């Protein structure tokens, strides 16, 4: 019997997200920190992961960082990026990350179904979970830009 390791599970999502960022933008993000950080940024892309072990995927970014990521994803200059573009790009990162991770967990007990991604935006958002909820948290970046990845179980 395999014991569930949230760190190993989160590492799959981290690997997928850094690969997607590299492919979509040419930026090379790496893990900056794995320390738990409950603070949210201005944009929080989320998706419910429904399966034997249901949870949430959260990718967070500041508007400035998301705008810069969008410029590379969309091939347009920063002045042309709209709030809708930022939200669409973040939803697409969430969707691609969950979809690729799902493929890696195919035919395992960690398989999950995808739900529509959504974004919570604002400066005073606080995502609070019950005590004793397992959470994987990672800060990813390239030295200039950063994204936060959270898996909440």
ZIFEN-V349205 format. One record per pair of residues at least 24 apart in sequence whose ideal C-beta (glycine too) atoms are under 8 Angstrom apart, sorted by the first residue. I is the first residue (numbers start at 1). J is the second residue. D is the distance in whole Angstrom. If there is no record, write none. Layout:
I:J:D
I:J:D
This chain:
4:53:7
4:110:8
6:134:5
6:135:8
6:136:5
6:151:7
6:153:6
7:34:8
7:136:7
9:110:7
9:136:7
9:151:7
10:34:8
10:136:3
10:137:8
10:138:6
10:149:7
10:151:5
12:101:6
12:104:5
12:105:7
13:57:7
13:97:6
13:101:5
13:136:8
13:149:6
13:151:6
14:138:5
14:140:7
14:149:6
16:96:8
16:97:5
16:100:4
16:101:5
16:104:7
17:59:7
17:93:7
17:97:5
17:140:7
17:147:7
17:149:6
18:140:6
19:100:8
20:93:7
20:96:5
20:97:6
20:100:7
21:69:7
21:93:8
21:140:8
21:147:8
24:72:7
24:73:5
24:93:8
24:96:8
25:69:6
25:72:3
25:73:6
26:72:6
27:69:7
27:72:6
27:142:5
27:145:7
28:142:6
29:140:5
29:141:6
29:142:5
29:145:8
29:147:7
30:140:7
30:141:7
30:142:7
31:138:6
31:139:7
31:140:6
32:138:8
32:139:4
32:140:6
32:141:5
32:146:7
33:138:7
33:139:4
34:136:8
34:137:7
34:138:5
34:139:8
35:137:7
35:139:8
36:135:6
36:137:5
37:137:6
37:139:7
37:148:7
38:126:8
38:127:7
38:128:8
38:137:8
40:120:8
40:125:5
40:126:7
40:127:6
41:65:8
41:148:7
42:121:6
42:122:7
42:123:6
43:86:6
43:87:7
43:90:6
43:119:6
43:120:8
43:121:5
44:119:7
44:120:5
44:121:7
44:125:6
44:127:7
45:90:4
45:91:6
45:93:6
45:94:4
45:117:6
45:118:7
45:119:5
46:94:7
46:117:7
46:118:6
46:119:7
46:120:7
47:94:5
47:95:7
47:98:5
47:114:7
47:115:6
47:116:8
47:117:5
47:118:8
48:115:4
49:98:7
49:112:4
49:113:8
49:114:8
49:115:8
49:151:8
50:112:6
50:113:5
50:115:6
51:110:7
51:111:5
51:112:3
51:113:6
52:109:5
52:110:7
52:111:7
52:112:8
53:109:8
53:110:6
53:112:8
53:153:6
54:112:7
54:153:8
55:112:8
55:151:6
55:152:5
55:153:4
56:150:8
56:151:7
56:152:4
57:94:6
57:97:7
57:98:5
57:101:8
57:149:8
57:150:7
57:151:6
58:127:7
58:148:7
58:149:7
58:150:4
58:151:8
58:152:7
59:90:7
59:93:6
59:94:5
59:97:7
59:147:6
59:148:7
59:149:6
59:150:8
60:147:7
60:148:4
60:150:7
61:90:7
61:146:7
61:147:5
61:148:7
62:146:8
65:145:4
65:146:6
65:147:7
66:90:6
68:144:8
68:145:6
69:93:8
69:145:6
69:147:8
83:121:8
87:119:5
87:121:7
90:119:6
91:117:4
91:118:7
91:119:6
92:117:8
93:147:8
